[in-house]
Amino acid sequence: MSWISAVRRVVNEAVDTGLSFLPPDTVSHLGRASTELLLAARAVIDEQIAWNGRHVERAAAIREARRARASAPPADLATEGASRPD
């Protein structure tokens, strides 16, 4: 058994023992509240996973636009005017 499993077992036993001193209705509410918090965290993580794909797509589009600008011929300064006033 790894030390992580041992720590997890001790913590779980401590939680179970602590909850055993509370009224059953309280334990039930705490269990449901804990589940709801975990489900909320899962929803946030799922949304971020979905956004990761969007970030990758947008980064590719930005990269292509930057490459297109870099490969474009330089603009004629005579048609655009001086870079600083004299």
Buried (B, 14 or more C-beta within 10 A) or exposed (E): EEEEEEEEEEEEEEEEEEEEEEEEEEBEEEEEEEEEEEEEEEEEEEEEEEEEEEEEEEEEEEEEEEEEEEEEEEEEEEEEEEEEEE
